[in-house]
Amino acid sequence: MYTGQKYLPGKPAMSLRLQSVHERSNNVCADQNFAGSVRRRQSLTKMNSGQSSEPDSHFMREQALVQLRRQKRLRDICRQHPLAAQEVRHASQVFILEKTKILYCSLPKTGSTNWKRAFMVLEGVRSNVANISAYDAHWQNDFELLAHTHLLDRLRSHSLYTKFLHVRHPFARLISAYRDKISGEATREGQDPKFTDIAVYIVRKYRKGAGGEDFDPNTIHVTWGEWIQYLTDPTELSRFDPHWREMYKLCLPCRVNYDVVAKLETVESDSRFLLNYLELKQLSFPSSAHRYPSHDEKKGDKLVEQYFGNMSRSNFQRLYNIYKLDFELFGYEKPFLF
């Protein structure tokens, strides 16, 4: 969907790395331009010293420190788990935004639709975020999607771009994928038919005595227990869809130095920070109030308790082991339900 837009000069990408911490040795996307690195350090120094000209410099300094802590955590956990530097075959979610000089790893079920709406405005594809449908946000955005076969080379060549990642509580993300794509609770009208095919496959494989109406694509319902059986089946792990594949495998945080790591749970402050830094304060991030009417629902704690509270300890541990690195890398605590 890339339109061939000409490269437009912009401000250098932001780096909020702790300069005293040694860079990951296997990172192929470290800064390769000295002048760019100097500008990045100066930008961070201004934010932390109060020299910023931003009207809300205190907010920017506080959020810069939040980003520093998140990035340091990534480095620390990556050192503990060298195998987290996965091969790139699953890393198929990185977009290039040429006008705003952003590399965005779009993780499904983390609020990516709203980020794409915002980026469509920043890139000049639309004049405002109003009336951008979910379909248009995902399929008519005119962003260039990087093929995994050349991903690391392209990231090297765009080392001065701001690298941005948005994550979510791993188990809340699984609940969202289940409810929105698999269970049958949400309408399948307008959905990619592959999710109906996956639902039929799950019922066929895990429901004893299934037949007839159980496979009707118009009425099919996958139970939560069947969904968990599917997710914890070792034979299925390599075939996971991006909507429930581990986040670290899709965005490679142990090989890519992300400048901003945002979270759905703190999207208001994270989006404000990113847009302020890019001097785009005139853009308001789309509201998600219709999807998450309360902070508790956005945070996901109650949903996790509701869906996981009656799960067997063994299934819970098997599922946690699959997504353990997502919990550790992005600073989410393991739920204590037992």
LINBEL-V605405 format. One record per pair of residues at least 12 apart in sequence whose C-alpha atoms are under 6 Angstrom apart, sorted by sequence separation. I is the first residue (numbers start at 0). J is the second residue. D is the distance in whole Angstrom. If there is no record, write none. Layout:
I:J:D ; I:J:D
This chain:
92:104:5 ; 116:128:6 ; 47:60:5 ; 92:105:5 ; 46:60:5 ; 180:194:6 ; 199:214:6 ; 181:198:6 ; 116:136:6 ; 115:136:6 ; 119:140:6 ; 98:122:6 ; 14:39:5 ; 13:39:5 ; 264:297:6 ; 264:298:5 ; 183:220:5 ; 182:220:5 ; 182:221:5 ; 95:143:5 ; 94:143:5 ; 94:144:5 ; 16:67:6 ; 93:144:6 ; 94:145:6 ; 15:67:6 ; 93:145:6 ; 91:147:5 ; 90:147:6 ; 109:166:6 ; 109:167:5 ; 88:147:6 ; 101:160:5 ; 87:147:6 ; 100:160:5 ; 101:161:5 ; 102:162:5 ; 103:163:5 ; 104:164:5 ; 101:162:6 ; 108:172:6 ; 231:318:6 ; 7:98:6 ; 163:257:6 ; 162:257:5 ; 165:260:6 ; 167:262:6 ; 162:258:5 ; 163:259:5 ; 164:260:5 ; 165:261:5 ; 166:262:5 ; 167:263:5 ; 165:262:5 ; 28:155:5 ; 30:158:6 ; 171:299:5 ; 107:242:5 ; 1:141:5 ; 0:141:5 ; 1:142:5 ; 1:143:4 ; 104:250:6 ; 12:159:5 ; 11:159:6 ; 12:160:5 ; 13:161:6 ; 12:161:4 ; 90:249:4 ; 89:249:5 ; 90:250:6 ; 84:253:5 ; 84:254:6 ; 113:285:6 ; 77:253:6 ; 28:255:6 ; 26:254:4 ; 15:258:6 ; 14:258:5 ; 76:328:6 ; 73:328:5
